Structure formats: structure tokens, C-alpha cells
Amino acid sequence: MRTDRPRTVLPGPRPAGSPAASGLAALLLADGRLPVGAYAQSAGLEAAVAAGLTARQLPAYLRSRLRTVTLTEAAGAVLARRAAEQRSVDYGPLQVELAARTAAAPLRGASAAVGRGLHRLARRVAPEHPAVTALHTAAAAVPGLRPLRPVALGALATALRVAETDLAYIVLYDDLQTVAAAALKLLPVDPLDMAAWVLEAEAEAASTVARALAVTCPDELPARTAPLVERWALDHDRRERRLFHA
């Protein structure tokens, strides 16, 4: 006689946005090992080194990025998170303003490439979340341009319930550590020096976070581009031998 035994049911993954997910989410998003393509970027350092930047200038390079391009990205991510909590989510205005403030096409392409990876991750962990399903509004706003990194990151942070301040710090930390990791491959620098320089940027980072949080709408996004970074990006895009995409 056949006896039906009760099946053993293994616990499935926790839904995105659960306390466990939100507790780890900020650490996950700040981890350079996250497989969304950011590890292929050098935050412009490879092009800067090719133009003559030295190891002694790295602390100044870190701080200058915090005051310019990273401020714009952090503010953009925070605005994307705020837009994601509206009843009708529309990232279009933000995507337009971010694209306008990223003058060099290679940098827009690099941002869209990382945005694509973040979008894929968002669809994997929270496919039905309104913040994620609305990302098509960013792509529609600028034909031919996928959601840029700050937009996709803000959407994912919303789905994972990452706080605004944490999100801004994630953008800054990611930029600092991207430069630090690339520097170890490109320049004769002590890894401990790089770690110390990142920590020494804390005051500048805190100021940048405060300024990013103070931006209230896409029109107010800081247009703090760095002309040399833009020019170096164009030069870098034409190089045949390079380690990083941007």
C-alpha cells in the first residue's frame, strides 16, 4: 500500500523589501564586487593617468570628483528614489536632466551600461515593484539611452528600502572605491595609502551628501561637470589599449 509522506518544503528567498533584504541592501549596493559592470570602470582615472596624473595627485582627484560629477550623481539617485515613491512614477524629467549634465557621450554610455546592470538586478530581486516597472519611463524620455546609473540605482534602492542618506553615501563611496581600486592597477601606490585617502575624504563626502539631499527637483540638479574629466573621457574612448571601459 502506498503511503503519501509529507514533503519537505525548503524556505524560499525572502521577498525584496523585507527587513532582511533592507538590512543588507546598503552593503550590497556599496560593494564593488556587485556584478552590474561597475568593476569595468575606473571613474576616469585611467584616462587621467594617461594624461599625466600622478600618485601624489590622487587625494586631490578624489576630492575634485566628490565636488563635481559625484555630487550630480548622488543628487540624481536621491531624486530617483523620491520620484519612485510618487503615485505615478515618472523618471523621464530626471533622465533628461542627467543626460544634459553628462556632456561626453562615452560617459553617458558608461552610465547607461551600469544602469543596465542595475536594472537587471532590480528585475531579479523586485520585478513587480512600481519603482522597477517604471524604469521604462527613463528610456522613453531620451530615445536610444537606457536608464542612467543614478536613475536605476534610485529605483533599486527604493525597492530595497535603502534610506536617502544611505543612498547618497553609496554613490560617493562607490566613486571613491572605484578610483582606489583602479589606482592599484594603474599607479605605484600603497594600498594602505589609498584606504587612508578614502577615509580622509570623509568631511568632503559629508558635505557632498548634505548638498545632494538638499536638491528638490531635476531642474535643480548641480551642473558640476569637470571639463578635464570630460575631455579625458573622449580621449580614452579612442584608445585601442586600455584596462577599463571608462
FIZA-553384 format. One line per 5 residues: for each residue x negated, y negated, z of N, C-alpha, C. Coordinates in steps of 0.02 Angstrom, whole numbers. Example, Ala and Ser with C-alpha at 12.3 -4.5 7.8 and 13.67 -1.06 7.14 Angstrom:
<rs>
-660 284 390 -615 225 390 -660 165 390 | -642 112 354 -684 53 357 -645 -2 394
</rs>
This chain:
<rs>
-43 60 0 0 0 0 -44 -62 0 | -26 -110 -41 -65 -172 -47 -46 -222 7 | -95 -247 40 -82 -298 91 -114 -364 69 | -73 -416 63 -100 -481 44 -132 -514 104 | -196 -527 98 -232 -560 152 -230 -636 141
-229 -672 195 -230 -745 187 -295 -768 156 | -291 -813 109 -351 -838 76 -387 -888 120 | -453 -887 114 -493 -937 148 -497 -1000 106 | -473 -1054 132 -473 -1116 95 -529 -1160 120 | -576 -1177 75 -631 -1220 94 -609 -1293 91
-633 -1333 137 -614 -1404 136 -641 -1438 74 | -600 -1477 41 -623 -1513 -18 -656 -1578 1 | -680 -1616 -49 -712 -1680 -34 -662 -1730 -6 | -685 -1772 38 -642 -1824 65 -625 -1874 10 | -565 -1900 10 -548 -1950 -41 -589 -2013 -32
-605 -2046 -88 -641 -2109 -84 -600 -2159 -45 | -634 -2197 -3 -599 -2245 38 -583 -2219 107 | -597 -2154 120 -588 -2127 187 -642 -2155 232 | -633 -2151 298 -685 -2177 343 -754 -2150 329 | -759 -2085 313 -824 -2056 299 -855 -2085 237
-812 -2094 186 -838 -2122 123 -861 -2193 132 | -821 -2234 168 -840 -2304 176 -901 -2311 221 | -910 -2264 267 -968 -2268 311 -1034 -2257 275 | -1033 -2215 224 -1094 -2201 186 -1100 -2243 123 | -1046 -2275 103 -1044 -2308 37 -1096 -2362 30
-1104 -2405 81 -1152 -2459 75 -1223 -2432 67 | -1239 -2379 104 -1305 -2349 97 -1314 -2318 28 | -1261 -2286 3 -1265 -2254 -63 -1276 -2306 -117 | -1238 -2361 -115 -1244 -2412 -167 -1309 -2450 -164 | -1341 -2451 -106 -1406 -2485 -99 -1465 -2440 -115
-1452 -2377 -129 -1505 -2328 -140 -1527 -2329 -213 | -1590 -2345 -225 -1616 -2348 -293 -1615 -2281 -328 | -1605 -2227 -291 -1602 -2160 -322 -1533 -2144 -348 | -1485 -2189 -337 -1418 -2178 -363 -1421 -2172 -439 | -1397 -2117 -468 -1406 -2105 -540 -1358 -2144 -584
-1366 -2211 -586 -1324 -2251 -630 -1367 -2290 -680 | -1432 -2276 -682 -1475 -2308 -731 -1516 -2366 -705 | -1505 -2387 -643 -1542 -2445 -617 -1616 -2430 -610 | -1633 -2367 -601 -1703 -2347 -593 -1744 -2360 -657 | -1710 -2371 -712 -1745 -2386 -775 -1759 -2460 -784
-1740 -2500 -733 -1751 -2572 -736 -1810 -2591 -691 | -1842 -2647 -706 -1896 -2673 -664 -1880 -2742 -637 | -1817 -2765 -647 -1797 -2833 -628 -1842 -2885 -660 | -1860 -2872 -722 -1901 -2919 -760 -1975 -2918 -745 | -1996 -2874 -698 -2066 -2876 -677 -2113 -2853 -731
-2095 -2802 -769 -2141 -2778 -820 -2157 -2832 -871 | -2106 -2869 -891 -2117 -2924 -939 -2157 -2979 -906 | -2145 -2992 -842 -2183 -3044 -807 -2256 -3026 -802 | -2271 -2963 -787 -2340 -2939 -783 -2374 -2946 -851 | -2338 -2927 -903 -2366 -2934 -971 -2382 -3006 -987
-2345 -3053 -957 -2357 -3124 -968 -2410 -3153 -923 | -2436 -3111 -877 -2491 -3134 -835 -2478 -3138 -761 | -2420 -3119 -737 -2406 -3120 -666 -2451 -3071 -629 | -2478 -3092 -571 -2525 -3051 -533 -2492 -3026 -468 | -2527 -2980 -435 -2501 -2953 -372 -2493 -3007 -319
-2537 -3056 -319 -2534 -3110 -269 -2471 -3152 -277 | -2442 -3152 -337 -2383 -3193 -351 -2318 -3156 -337 | -2321 -3094 -316 -2260 -3054 -306 -2213 -3084 -253 | -2238 -3107 -195 -2191 -3136 -147 -2152 -3195 -176 | -2186 -3237 -214 -2152 -3294 -245 -2102 -3270 -298
-2119 -3217 -334 -2074 -3190 -384 -2010 -3163 -351 | -2019 -3128 -295 -1961 -3102 -259 -1914 -3159 -238 | -1943 -3210 -208 -1903 -3266 -183 -1869 -3304 -240 | -1905 -3313 -295 -1877 -3351 -350 -1817 -3315 -381 | -1819 -3249 -382 -1761 -3211 -408 -1701 -3218 -361
-1715 -3217 -295 -1660 -3225 -248 -1623 -3291 -257 | -1661 -3343 -275 -1631 -3410 -282 -1595 -3419 -348 | -1608 -3375 -396 -1581 -3387 -464 -1536 -3329 -486 | -1563 -3283 -524 -1521 -3231 -555 -1486 -3187 -504 | -1519 -3173 -447 -1488 -3129 -398 -1431 -3164 -362
-1436 -3228 -351 -1381 -3266 -322 -1319 -3261 -366 | -1328 -3270 -431 -1272 -3266 -477 -1240 -3196 -476 | -1283 -3144 -474 -1257 -3076 -474 -1220 -3061 -409 | -1248 -3083 -353 -1215 -3070 -288 -1147 -3104 -285 | -1145 -3167 -307 -1081 -3204 -307 -1032 -3170 -354
-1056 -3146 -411 -1013 -3111 -459 -983 -3047 -429 | -1024 -3009 -394 -999 -2947 -364 -947 -2961 -311 | -958 -3014 -271 -910 -3032 -219 -844 -3055 -251 | -849 -3095 -304 -788 -3116 -339 -750 -3058 -370 | -787 -3009 -395 -755 -2950 -423 -717 -2912 -369
-747 -2908 -310 -713 -2874 -255 -650 -2911 -235 | -653 -2977 -234 -593 -3016 -217 -539 -3008 -271 | -561 -3009 -334 -512 -3000 -389 -479 -2932 -385 | -516 -2882 -363 -490 -2814 -360 -436 -2806 -307 | -430 -2853 -262 -380 -2847 -209 -317 -2887 -225
-315 -2918 -284 -255 -2954 -305 -202 -2905 -330 | -140 -2926 -330 -86 -2881 -352 -96 -2861 -425 | -115 -2909 -467 -130 -2895 -537 -204 -2907 -548 | -241 -2853 -555 -314 -2858 -558 -336 -2876 -629 | -374 -2930 -635 -400 -2952 -699 -472 -2977 -690
-519 -2938 -717 -589 -2957 -712 -612 -3000 -771 | -566 -3014 -818 -584 -3049 -879 -620 -3116 -868 | -590 -3162 -829 -623 -3227 -819 -693 -3221 -789 | -701 -3175 -744 -767 -3165 -713 -817 -3137 -763 | -795 -3089 -804 -839 -3061 -855 -863 -3115 -903
-817 -3159 -923 -835 -3213 -970 -887 -3259 -939 | -877 -3278 -876 -923 -3325 -844 -991 -3292 -832 | -992 -3229 -813 -1056 -3194 -803 -1094 -3188 -869 | -1059 -3171 -922 -1092 -3165 -987 -1121 -3231 -1009 | -1085 -3286 -997 -1110 -3352 -1016 -1172 -3371 -977
-1179 -3345 -916 -1236 -3362 -874 -1294 -3313 -883 | -1286 -3265 -927 -1340 -3219 -944 -1358 -3230 -1017 | -1399 -3280 -1028 -1410 -3305 -1096 -1445 -3255 -1141 | -1493 -3218 -1114 -1533 -3172 -1155 -1494 -3107 -1168 | -1486 -3089 -1231 -1449 -3029 -1249 -1478 -2966 -1217
-1544 -2957 -1212 -1570 -2897 -1179 -1549 -2891 -1106 | -1543 -2948 -1071 -1521 -2946 -1002 -1447 -2929 -996 | -1408 -2955 -1043 -1337 -2935 -1043 -1330 -2861 -1057 | -1371 -2836 -1103 -1368 -2765 -1119 -1389 -2722 -1059 | -1441 -2744 -1023 -1464 -2706 -965 -1410 -2706 -910
-1377 -2763 -900 -1324 -2767 -850 -1265 -2722 -870 | -1248 -2722 -934 -1192 -2680 -957 -1210 -2606 -951 | -1273 -2589 -961 -1294 -2519 -956 -1287 -2493 -884 | -1309 -2534 -836 -1300 -2514 -766 -1226 -2516 -747 | -1189 -2565 -774 -1117 -2567 -762 -1082 -2505 -787
-1105 -2479 -843 -1076 -2417 -870 -1087 -2359 -821 | -1148 -2355 -793 -1161 -2302 -745 -1118 -2308 -683 | -1110 -2370 -658 -1069 -2381 -600 -995 -2366 -615 | -974 -2382 -676 -905 -2367 -697 -893 -2292 -697 | -941 -2255 -723 -935 -2182 -723 -931 -2154 -653
-971 -2181 -608 -969 -2160 -538 -901 -2177 -507 | -877 -2236 -521 -812 -2257 -494 -756 -2210 -518 | -759 -2192 -583 -708 -2146 -609 -714 -2077 -577 | -774 -2060 -555 -784 -1994 -524 -757 -1992 -453 | -769 -2045 -414 -751 -2043 -343 -683 -2074 -328
-658 -2119 -371 -594 -2152 -359 -559 -2166 -424 | -543 -2115 -464 -518 -2126 -532 -451 -2163 -535 | -410 -2159 -483 -343 -2190 -486 -339 -2254 -446 | -394 -2277 -419 -392 -2338 -380 -380 -2398 -427 | -336 -2444 -410 -321 -2501 -454 -383 -2542 -471
-431 -2547 -425 -492 -2585 -440 -531 -2553 -495 | -527 -2487 -501 -565 -2450 -551 -527 -2448 -618 | -463 -2435 -615 -425 -2430 -677 -421 -2498 -713 | -431 -2553 -677 -426 -2619 -707 -491 -2641 -741 | -543 -2601 -739 -606 -2622 -769 -601 -2633 -844
-550 -2605 -875 -540 -2617 -947 -528 -2690 -961 | -504 -2729 -913 -492 -2800 -924 -557 -2838 -935 | -611 -2814 -905 -676 -2846 -915 -701 -2833 -986 | -695 -2771 -1009 -718 -2754 -1076 -677 -2791 -1129 | -613 -2800 -1116 -571 -2834 -1165 -586 -2908 -1169
-612 -2937 -1116 -623 -3009 -1114 -680 -3032 -1159 | -731 -2989 -1166 -789 -3004 -1209 -798 -2945 -1255 | -769 -2947 -1315 -773 -2889 -1360 -845 -2865 -1371 | -853 -2800 -1367 -919 -2770 -1378 -963 -2769 -1316 | -939 -2794 -1259 -980 -2796 -1198 -943 -2758 -1143
-974 -2704 -1120 -946 -2665 -1065 -945 -2707 -1001 | -907 -2685 -951 -909 -2721 -887 -980 -2730 -862 | -998 -2791 -845 -1066 -2805 -822 -1075 -2778 -751 | -1137 -2770 -732 -1153 -2738 -668 -1116 -2768 -608 | -1115 -2835 -599 -1080 -2861 -541 -1006 -2844 -540
-975 -2843 -598 -903 -2827 -602 -891 -2754 -582 | -929 -2709 -612 -920 -2638 -597 -938 -2622 -524 | -990 -2656 -499 -1010 -2645 -429 -957 -2670 -381 | -928 -2728 -396 -875 -2754 -353 -814 -2709 -353 | -797 -2681 -411 -740 -2635 -415 -753 -2572 -374
-813 -2544 -382 -830 -2484 -344 -832 -2497 -269 | -860 -2555 -250 -863 -2573 -179 -792 -2579 -150 | -746 -2604 -189 -677 -2610 -165 -647 -2541 -153 | -658 -2496 -201 -631 -2428 -194 -661 -2392 -134 | -723 -2408 -118 -757 -2375 -61 -753 -2416 3
-717 -2471 1 -706 -2514 60 -770 -2541 90 | -814 -2563 47 -875 -2596 69 -860 -2670 80 | -879 -2698 136 -863 -2767 152 -900 -2815 107 | -873 -2876 100 -903 -2926 56 -976 -2941 74 | -989 -2953 138 -1057 -2970 158 -1105 -2913 143
-1083 -2851 157 -1125 -2793 141 -1137 -2789 66 | -1086 -2803 27 -1093 -2801 -46 -1145 -2851 -70 | -1142 -2912 -44 -1191 -2962 -64 -1261 -2941 -46 | -1269 -2913 13 -1335 -2890 34 -1359 -2831 -10 | -1312 -2789 -31 -1330 -2734 -75 -1361 -2760 -140
-1330 -2811 -169 -1357 -2840 -231 -1428 -2866 -220 | -1437 -2902 -165 -1503 -2931 -150 -1555 -2877 -136 | -1536 -2830 -94 -1582 -2776 -76 -1603 -2736 -138 | -1553 -2723 -181 -1568 -2685 -241 -1619 -2721 -285 | -1611 -2787 -291 -1658 -2826 -332 -1728 -2826 -301
-1731 -2837 -235 -1797 -2837 -202 -1831 -2769 -209 | -1795 -2716 -198 -1825 -2649 -201 -1840 -2628 -272 | -1802 -2653 -320 -1817 -2639 -390 -1885 -2668 -409 | -1896 -2731 -389 -1962 -2762 -401 -2017 -2724 -364 | -2003 -2705 -302 -2054 -2670 -262 -2073 -2604 -293
-2023 -2566 -314 -2037 -2500 -344 -2075 -2507 -410 | -2055 -2556 -450 -2089 -2567 -514 -2160 -2591 -504 | -2171 -2632 -453 -2238 -2659 -440 -2289 -2603 -426 | -2266 -2550 -393 -2311 -2494 -378 -2334 -2458 -440 | -2297 -2464 -494 -2316 -2433 -558 -2355 -2481 -604
-2347 -2545 -592 -2373 -2594 -639 -2434 -2633 -614 | -2442 -2636 -548 -2494 -2679 -520 -2533 -2642 -465 | -2595 -2663 -453 -2634 -2634 -398 -2612 -2665 -332 | -2560 -2638 -302 -2532 -2666 -242 -2522 -2611 -189 | -2534 -2628 -127 -2525 -2581 -71 -2450 -2574 -58
-2423 -2512 -56 -2352 -2503 -42 -2330 -2536 23 | -2374 -2538 73 -2356 -2570 136 -2349 -2646 128 | -2389 -2675 84 -2382 -2746 70 -2314 -2760 39 | -2293 -2717 -7 -2228 -2727 -39 -2172 -2723 13 | -2176 -2675 58 -2124 -2668 110 -2123 -2731 154
-2182 -2756 171 -2186 -2816 213 -2158 -2877 176 | -2172 -2883 111 -2146 -2940 73 -2070 -2938 68 | -2042 -2878 62 -1969 -2873 60 -1940 -2896 126 | -1970 -2875 182 -1945 -2896 247 -1954 -2971 258 | -2008 -2998 232 -2021 -3070 240 -1971 -3113 201
-1936 -3082 154 -1886 -3118 114 -1819 -3122 150 | -1814 -3098 211 -1751 -3095 247 -1717 -3163 253 | -1754 -3214 272 -1723 -3280 281 -1695 -3306 215 | -1732 -3297 161 -1708 -3318 95 -1647 -3277 75 | -1649 -3212 91 -1592 -3168 74 -1530 -3189 112
-1537 -3205 176 -1479 -3225 216 -1448 -3289 188 | -1490 -3336 168 -1466 -3398 138 -1429 -3385 73 | -1457 -3340 33 -1426 -3323 -32 -1359 -3289 -21 | -1354 -3244 27 -1290 -3211 42 -1237 -3263 61 | -1256 -3310 104 -1209 -3362 125 -1184 -3402 66
-1229 -3418 20 -1209 -3457 -38 -1165 -3416 -85 | -1180 -3352 -91 -1139 -3308 -134 -1068 -3302 -106 | -1062 -3296 -41 -996 -3288 -10 -955 -3352 -15 | -989 -3409 -22 -954 -3474 -25 -923 -3488 -93 | -941 -3450 -144 -912 -3459 -211 -840 -3433 -211
-794 -3473 -235 -723 -3455 -229 -690 -3434 -294 | -720 -3450 -351 -688 -3433 -415 -742 -3427 -469 | -727 -3393 -525 -777 -3384 -578 -807 -3449 -603 | -767 -3502 -607 -793 -3566 -631 -849 -3593 -587 | -850 -3573 -523 -900 -3597 -477 -963 -3553 -475
-965 -3502 -516 -1024 -3458 -516 -1087 -3500 -527 | -1138 -3491 -487 -1200 -3528 -497 -1231 -3512 -565 | -1251 -3564 -600 -1285 -3554 -665 -1360 -3562 -652 | -1387 -3519 -610 -1456 -3525 -588 -1501 -3477 -626 | -1498 -3480 -691 -1541 -3437 -731 -1614 -3460 -724
-1659 -3414 -735 -1731 -3429 -733 -1758 -3428 -804 | -1775 -3485 -833 -1796 -3487 -903 -1852 -3439 -921 | -1902 -3432 -877 -1956 -3386 -892 -1932 -3314 -893 | -1887 -3296 -848 -1861 -3228 -847 -1824 -3214 -912 | -1786 -3263 -936 -1750 -3255 -1000 -1800 -3246 -1058
-1851 -3289 -1060 -1899 -3285 -1114 -1938 -3219 -1112 | -1959 -3200 -1052 -1996 -3137 -1045 -1952 -3077 -1066 | -1888 -3080 -1051 -1843 -3026 -1071 -1840 -3019 -1146 | -1839 -3075 -1182 -1838 -3073 -1255 -1903 -3044 -1282 | -1959 -3063 -1252 -2024 -3035 -1272 -2027 -2961 -1258
-2003 -2942 -1200 -2005 -2872 -1179 -1963 -2828 -1225 | -1908 -2854 -1249 -1863 -2816 -1292 -1897 -2797 -1358 | -1947 -2837 -1378 -1981 -2823 -1442 -2043 -2779 -1434 | -2060 -2762 -1372 -2120 -2721 -1361 -2104 -2648 -1377 | -2151 -2614 -1409 -2142 -2544 -1426 -2163 -2497 -1370
-2210 -2520 -1328 -2235 -2479 -1273 -2216 -2512 -1207 | -2173 -2479 -1170 -2152 -2507 -1106 -2127 -2450 -1060 | -2128 -2463 -996 -2106 -2413 -948 -2032 -2421 -930 | -2008 -2484 -931 -1941 -2499 -908 -1899 -2529 -964 | -1834 -2520 -957 -1788 -2547 -1007 -1786 -2623 -1004
-1791 -2650 -943 -1788 -2723 -935 -1824 -2742 -870
</rs>
